[in-house]
Amino acid sequence: MRGEENKPPVIAIDGPSASGKGTVAQRVACELGFHCMDSGSLYRLVALAAQKRGVALDDEAELAKLAQHLPVQFQGGEILMDGIRVTDEIRSETCAANASKVAAFLKVRLALLKTQRAFRKPPGLVAEGRDMSSTVFPDAKLKVFLTASTEARAERRYKQLMEKGMYASISTLLQEIKERDARDIERPVAPLRQDAGASLLDTTALSIEEAVAEVIARYRALVS
Ligand code: DC
């Protein structure tokens, strides 16, 4: 693509829920001094906005309108919707399940494309989600498909929620993760899968630090 070489570099990290990609993306961004985008939070925000405004989760047209005009502000680490802090609210398992439903609609995905691409600013961006490599940033410098076993992911999500003081049971989380995976993998629109140009990173046996170091090593190998 002409002009692509002048755009700030993107590291695209895709993978299933609770694979650790959010934490890894943030730390990689921090080490490289890059911006970071958690695209899942946008789908979660659409789901939350729908819930608050009484929009049905199967009303594609209305959901797309919400996605197009999300009343959202990102302030440092905080997310505000209609001026109210929703940083923790969007992390609930209900919101995650609803996000997975709204994310299955093509019109919602298209409505969020511009918002996602606007995060690409100098000196670079680490973007994490499901379709960063395939759709949102197909020209990403590095594409990583980050995953871990279902059990390891349920355990990580459990710890995350406990640290936030949110109650959870491992068996319920395991079931929810399996259901969400199935929905994300089987949906006809932008299904979760490893992009042809992405390299696999299985973090089941890796610490966060090791996963971060591996992503940075792969990036440096490409740009040096
Ligand atoms: O990464 P996450 O768990 O916050 O994502 C919440 C839901 O949003 C997840 O079920 C899949 C969906 N999603 C998506 O379809 N595409 C993205 N780029 C990011 C998230």
Boltz pocket constraint, residues with backbone or C-beta under 6 A from the ligand:
constraints:
  - pocket:
      binder: B
      contacts: [[A, 15], [A, 16], [A, 17], [A, 18], [A, 39], [A, 40], [A, 41], [A, 43], [A, 44], [A, 96], [A, 99], [A, 100], [A, 101], [A, 103], [A, 104], [A, 128], [A, 129], [A, 130], [A, 131], [A, 132], [A, 180], [A, 184], [A, 190]]
      max_distance: 6.0
